[in-house]
């Protein structure tokens, strides 16, 4: 999703490659295994919550300063790439972005 500068609304966008946000926040060259990189193909989507990245860094800094420990539980799906964009229509879960928008 990108912010449409004309309307001020979020919209889906297809790019020619990784966006600046993907490269700087997700850092696939640093954190993705070679196997995961091979699985990437045009049309795949990766969801990034930049606030979660910042929050995680803050938590890690606090744990390092205090010699503490932490546990993080991710209730997401069991694969990396997914479209979690969801909506409700007529009291039913809708995953198709064309029905939601």
Beta strands, then each sheet from edge to edge (+ up, - down):
strand 1: 2-3
strand 2: 10-11
strand 3: 87-89
strand 4: 92-94
sheet 1: 1+ 2-
sheet 2: 3+ 4-
end
